Amino acid sequence: MSMRWERAVADGLPADVSHAFGIFDRTLCGIQQVGMSPSDHWWLPERENVCGACREVAGVIDGRWPQAMRDEDARVSVARRL
């Protein structure tokens, strides 16, 4: 899970909580901010300041992801392809 998600970056997001970028200007937990983007850094679910709701959603999504697509070589940012 820690090799697939980027940290969300946007004005208005609290700096003390790490949110995972989803798609369409939203975090995985549903916060929407115009102009939100993925950072160049991974979102790490094991950190202390991680959003618990983002961690939960990432776990559900990753649990459904095909096993063959879970290694580092399969990591692709969906948002950067849009």
ChimeraX attribute file (.defattr): number of C-alpha atoms within 10 A of each C-alpha:
attribute: neighborCount
match mode: 1-to-1
recipient: residues
	/A:1	16
	/A:2	14
	/A:3	17
	/A:4	18
	/A:5	24
	/A:6	23
	/A:7	19
	/A:8	25
	/A:9	22
	/A:10	17
	/A:11	10
	/A:12	10
	/A:13	16
	/A:14	10
	/A:15	11
	/A:16	10
	/A:17	13
	/A:18	24
	/A:19	31
	/A:20	30
	/A:21	27
	/A:22	26
	/A:23	19
	/A:24	14
	/A:25	19
	/A:26	21
	/A:27	26
	/A:28	21
	/A:29	18
	/A:30	16
	/A:31	14
	/A:32	17
	/A:33	17
	/A:34	11
	/A:35	11
	/A:36	21
	/A:37	21
	/A:38	25
	/A:39	15
	/A:40	10
	/A:41	11
	/A:42	16
	/A:43	24
	/A:44	20
	/A:45	22
	/A:46	10
	/A:47	10
	/A:48	11
	/A:49	13
	/A:50	18
	/A:51	18
	/A:52	15
	/A:53	15
	/A:54	22
	/A:55	22
	/A:56	14
	/A:57	16
	/A:58	20
	/A:59	14
	/A:60	11
	/A:61	12
	/A:62	16
	/A:63	11
	/A:64	8
	/A:65	11
	/A:66	8
	/A:67	9
	/A:68	7
	/A:69	12
	/A:70	14
	/A:71	11
	/A:72	10
	/A:73	8
	/A:74	11
	/A:75	12
	/A:76	13
	/A:77	15
	/A:78	11
	/A:79	14
	/A:80	9
	/A:81	6
	/A:82	7
